[in-house]
Amino acid sequence: MLDAMMLLAFLLFLDQSLAAHKGSNEEICLIEVSKLRYQLQRLQNRFLLGEWQLRNLKKYNPHWIKENTKAEKNEQSTESQPNASHPIAYHHGKYMVKIDLADWNGEKRFATYEKFNISDESDKYRLTFGIYGGNAGDALSGGLRPDVQWSASLNGMQFSTPDQDNDRYLQGSCSQENESGWWFNRCNSANLNGKYYQHGNYTAKNDNGIVWCPWTGWWYSLKFTAMKVRPLYFFPSAGSGDHGNKIGS
């Protein structure tokens, strides 16, 4: 009888242990399902955001690209291209830009501008922007000094390239001196498309590095920059995209 009671007690203990183990597995499954639902919701939000942006680009940013072909040297063929081919065209000031910067010591700064606007090809991609925020300094407006702002502010400037001089520098071409395409005034306090000088400080005939003057000056070339544009009104749950920024060694 004693053996039978001990066996029964053992079986009851085993049954309770298995039930507890089963409950633990169910809890783990519920947690995993919850994580999957959260990830699915984030993916859905990202898809909706991308779809919304694409609709707006198609609706508000129609433009044409003219290309010279070798077969037709004296004729210009016009081809309708998706607006994504010119990601810099943002209309109507309904966008905000965040500019991330990093120097060669690992320090990071950022600048934001509301009402960020770049016109289309017919206006030579004119840049306009609104209120500044951040801790990198207002380089796009030329900094805090009024005498520098007069000649360095990029607000209202058209895009320049070495063969398309749209700056206000009458003695030459800022784009040719900097060997880059960018928005230039008579000079500039910001050029994120300059020459990539390693280790920061550099010497050259012109201040043609990757420059954000209010933070590091004209003669320091930054290690990392990123310009991220989003609508002023967006889905917060879609994330900021900051997790994708990785500064190389």
Secondary structure, DSSP 8 states (H G I E B T S, - for coil): -HHHHHHHHHHHHHHHHHHHHHHHHHHHHHHHHHHHHHHHHHHHHHHHHHHHHHHHHHHH---EEEEE-SS-TT-EEEEE--GGG-TT-EEEEEEEEEEEEE-TTS-EEEEEEEEEEE--GGGTS-EE---EEESS--TTTT-S-HHHHHHH--TT--EEBTTB--SS-TTS-HHHHHTS-EE-SSS-SEETTSB--TTSB---SS--BSEEHHHHBTTB--SEEEEEEEESS--GGG--SGGG-----
